[in-house]
Amino acid sequence: MIGFCLCGLAAGDAAAQPGGVRDTLPLPTARFSTGDSAAWAAPDFDDSRWATQRTGTVWQEQGYEGYHGYAWYRIHVRIPSSLRAHAFWKDSLRIFLAHVNDVDETFLNGVRIGKTGGFPEDPGGYKSRWPLVREYHLPLNATGIRWDQDNVLAVRVYDGGGTGGIFMGHPFIDMLEKIDAVDLDVPADSIRYGSAATVTLTAGNRFAVPVRGVITYGVRDVTQGKDIGSHTVPVTLSPFGTRRFAFHLPNRPGLEVHLAFTEAGSGLTVERRIWFPYTLTPVSPLSPRVNGPRIYGARPGSPFLYKVPVSGARPLRFRATGLPEGLVIDASDGIIRGAVPAPGRFPVTLEASNRYGRATAPLTIVIGDTLSYTPALGWNSWNCWGLTVDDEKVRRSAAAFVQKGLADHGWSYINIDDGWEASARAADGRIVANDKFPDLTALSGWLHARGLKFGIYSSPGPLTCGGFLGSYGHEAQDAATYAGWGIDYLKYDWCSYDGIAGTDTALNTFQKPYRVMQTALRAQPRDILYSLCQYGMKDVWTWGASVDGQSWRTTEDIEDTWESLHRIGFGQYPLYPYAGPGHWNDPDMLTVGWVGWGATLRPSRLTPDEQYTQVSLWSLLSAPLLLGCDLGKLDGFTLGLLTNDEVLAIDQDALGRQAQRVVPDPGYQVWIKPLADGSTAVGVFNMEDTCRPVRLNWDSLGLGRYHILRDVWRQRDLGAVQKTLDATLMPHGVLLVRLY
């Protein structure tokens, strides 16, 4: 029996709690109607026949599945003058609506008090701002407030796709206090890792007035149930000012950082508990190591581009023996280019050397009809830049891709999502880019020169989800244009094809637009990976391969919450029969690092353990690994998540099997994935928000024949396989092992 502890950080990354007395009016429900009418903002409008909705939950989960477009919430609330009388600062009334997906315009008693985002009819068109918190402040003498009377808060919402409504938080009304100006944080990009970690606490003031109080910060070792030091410091935060405090922590699981600020005047306190983002991935050695998949496919005659992923000190020299005729490798950068005219299977030996040593690895090149023998590894612009993506941001992301070493570990695709298209086609019907992308051919060449692949986005409908031009009626023309630009990957998003399909629910109706683009892509003289994005409708996993899809989205859009990760990721368990070389189930992008969907970027709300869980689960699922974060803000923790070659090897395994869930216990799950070399990867996941002990019996799991147990994240052997394994899992955490 092997016993060890992986226990530590609890779920959630922040909480604000008042230390003194504070009156708050919760807004848990609202009257609700789809559609749009200016009359619905009026306080005397009769909404008695409207439906009732819970605020804080998207409308698709409350009886409006599949609905996108306009809707209104009307909340009736009595605002007592005692709210004002009990306040300390007596400056403003705050109306907090949490998040709204995607655009809102908010009225109090018919008076507009705020708007976030752009509606389709606005100048400039639709602009989603769902990641932004909706918080509106009104002076106490504002004419719209009816003290001690009934008030109507009317919220006009537009959802352009995905989910819609007031969600991801609990709306309320209260009085603004100075404590609300204070932000406490431990920025992940300020942490410096070594045998110990240097951590920086920041306390910021968002208001134009000084805030005085006391900061308390300390650390608790959850695994041992004891505190590790505590400090109290009196501070004055100048208007819009920031104070910083440095301290040191061990670099290991189980540490919870407690931060608190108590405002001197009101006695109110804001608190945060931040789960320390520890690193498990060892530092790569200076000697070369060849990473990435062991098999790669292309079609006969298509342009071939493959950058050999090698970590180690630069400069490196590269060789490849056994390359088929038509391919050559650049000895200085390791990029294999050319074209192979005829089908065949070619065993190749890759070699990399530097002043610290030499490394070799096999790669089988298959020239035939199969693309994507292993799932795509890359980056997509949507989760960070949304519709604000532009040429400069893409180039900056790609440069970070190379400079920070992701390309050395097999990451290769740089994909532009929605927002690149011009408002009208050229006179001959060709799709053209808007002013944000002055020359897509030049951008493609710039990426290819660095060994990176280039992806783009469209829709089978007349418009994309963001309201830009889709490919409907121009499929062959668009495919030829993409090929001319040097595109390597197409994400094809259902979006406005709803209007074409109408009420026809026949399977062929859902397959048809993807078959049309399939034919168009097949006619091109280059390989373009085909990613179907239609959210799993009509069980796309059962037919996606038949329309030449290399991957297909199985769900709606993912969000950076445990609830979304749990529902989407762990809901993939029935789909394992449909994944394999050349065709992959896609549970959407990774939500690690800095994200923002086009608004202000922020760190993922997943805890460190939830991020380890997502990368582990997606690798076991043989899912495409597509980052959605700002690559320019990659911190040490996130970089460690994304450059662990033993974890990535599980995703990129040549056998191409998706893991099966073999233990579906409500408290924990066990997933098993057979690998090409005869070994087996096992993921054990804690589904609870507290530490949980787990005992695994290898015989009962059918794995008693193995001899060596290896911790994949730490890249170290744990010794001989015993009959059982005892582990204590962190909240929403994972143990990922490989048995040989």
MOMO-V166868 format. One record per backbone hydrogen bond with DSSP energy under -0.5 kcal/mol. NH is the residue of the N-H (numbers start at 0). CO is the residue of the C=O. If there is no record, write none. Layout:
NH/CO, NH/CO
This chain:
1/723, 2/0, 3/725, 5/727, 14/270, 16/14, 24/172, 25/23, 26/170, 29/52, 30/73, 31/50, 32/71, 34/69, 39/36, 40/37, 41/38, 44/41, 46/44, 49/46, 50/31, 52/29, 54/27, 55/165, 56/53, 56/165, 58/163, 60/57, 61/58, 63/58, 66/63, 68/158, 70/156, 71/32, 72/154, 73/30, 74/152, 75/73, 76/74, 76/150, 78/145, 78/148, 79/77, 82/79, 83/79, 83/80, 84/80, 85/81, 86/83, 90/175, 92/137, 93/173, 94/135, 95/93, 95/171, 96/94, 96/133, 97/133, 98/166, 99/131, 100/164, 101/99, 102/157, 103/115, 104/155, 105/113, 106/153, 107/110, 108/106, 108/151, 109/40, 110/107, 111/109, 112/105, 113/105, 115/103, 117/126, 121/118, 124/121, 126/117, 128/101, 131/128, 133/97, 134/132, 135/94, 137/92, 139/90, 141/138, 144/141, 146/144, 147/78, 148/145, 150/76, 152/74, 152/150, 153/106, 153/151, 154/72, 155/104, 155/153, 156/70, 157/102, 158/68, 159/157, 164/100, 166/98, 166/164, 167/55, 170/168, 171/95, 172/24, 173/93, 174/22, 175/91, 179/176, 180/177, 181/178, 182/203, 184/201, 189/186, 190/187, 191/197, 192/190, 196/248, 197/191, 198/196, 198/246, 200/244, 201/184, 202/242, 203/182, 204/240, 205/180, 205/203, 210/236, 212/234, 213/261, 214/232, 215/259, 216/230, 217/257, 218/228, 219/255, 220/225, 221/219, 221/253, 222/253, 224/220, 225/220, 227/218, 230/216, 232/214, 234/212, 236/210, 237/235, 239/206, 240/237, 242/202, 244/200, 246/198, 248/196, 250/194, 251/249, 255/219, 255/253, 256/254, 256/273, 257/217, 257/255, 258/271, 259/215, 260/269, 261/213, 262/260, 262/267, 263/211, 266/262, 269/260, 271/258, 273/256, 274/272, 275/254, 275/273, 277/275, 288/310, 290/288, 290/308, 295/363, 297/365, 300/339, 301/298, 302/524, 303/337, 305/335, 307/305, 307/333, 309/307, 310/288, 312/285, 316/352, 317/330, 318/350, 320/348, 326/323, 327/336, 329/334, 330/328, 333/329, 335/305, 335/333, 336/327, 336/334, 337/303, 338/325, 340/338, 343/366, 345/364, 346/344, 347/362, 348/320, 349/347, 349/360, 350/318, 351/358, 352/316, 353/356, 356/353, 358/351, 360/349, 362/347, 363/293, 364/345, 364/362, 365/295, 365/363, 366/343, 366/364, 367/297, 367/365, 370/368, 374/650, 377/624, 378/412, 379/626, 380/414, 383/380, 384/380, 385/380, 385/381, 387/384, 388/385, 390/435, 393/389, 394/390, 395/391, 396/392, 397/393, 398/394, 399/395, 400/396, 401/397, 402/398, 403/399, 404/401, 405/400, 406/400, 407/404, 408/405, 409/406, 410/405, 411/376, 412/376, 413/452, 414/378, 414/412, 415/454, 416/414, 421/431, 425/429, 428/425, 433/419, 436/433, 442/438, 443/439, 444/440, 445/441, 446/442, 447/443, 448/444, 449/445, 449/446, 450/447, 451/446, 452/411, 454/413, 455/488, 457/490, 463/467, 466/463, 468/421, 469/461, 470/458, 471/460, 473/470, 477/473, 478/474, 479/475, 480/476, 481/477, 482/478, 483/479, 484/480, 485/481, 485/482, 486/481, 487/453, 488/453, 489/528, 490/455, 491/489, 491/530, 492/457, 492/490, 493/532, 495/462, 496/493, 497/494, 498/495, 499/495, 499/496, 500/496, 501/497, 503/500, 504/502, 508/505, 509/505, 509/506, 510/506, 511/507, 512/508, 513/510, 514/510, 515/511, 516/512, 517/513, 518/514, 519/515, 520/516, 521/517, 522/518, 523/520, 528/487, 530/489, 530/528, 531/529, 531/550, 532/491, 533/531, 535/552, 536/533, 538/535, 541/538, 542/539, 543/539, 545/542, 546/542, 546/543, 547/544, 548/543, 549/529, 550/529, 551/583, 552/531, 553/585, 560/558, 564/560, 565/561, 566/562, 567/563, 568/564, 569/564, 569/565, 571/568, 572/569, 573/570, 574/571, 575/572, 577/574, 578/575, 579/582, 581/371, 582/579, 583/549, 585/551, 586/584, 589/625, 594/592, 594/601, 595/382, 596/382, 597/383, 598/595, 601/594, 603/592, 610/606, 611/607, 612/608, 613/609, 614/610, 615/611, 616/612, 617/613, 618/614, 619/615, 620/616, 621/618, 622/617, 624/375, 625/623, 626/377, 626/624, 627/589, 629/593, 630/628, 632/629, 633/630, 638/634, 639/635, 640/636, 641/637, 642/638, 644/642, 646/643, 647/643, 648/644, 649/645, 649/646, 650/646, 651/647, 652/649, 655/652, 658/619, 659/671, 661/659, 661/669, 662/669, 668/684, 669/662, 670/682, 671/659, 672/680, 674/678, 677/674, 679/738, 680/672, 681/736, 682/670, 683/734, 684/668, 684/682, 685/732, 686/666, 686/684, 687/666, 691/728, 693/726, 695/724, 697/695, 697/722, 698/722, 700/696, 701/698, 702/697, 703/697, 705/702, 708/718, 709/737, 710/715, 711/709, 711/735, 712/735, 714/710, 715/710, 717/708, 718/708, 720/706, 724/695, 725/1, 726/693, 727/3, 728/691, 728/726, 729/5, 731/687, 732/729, 734/683, 736/681, 736/734, 737/709, 738/679, 739/707
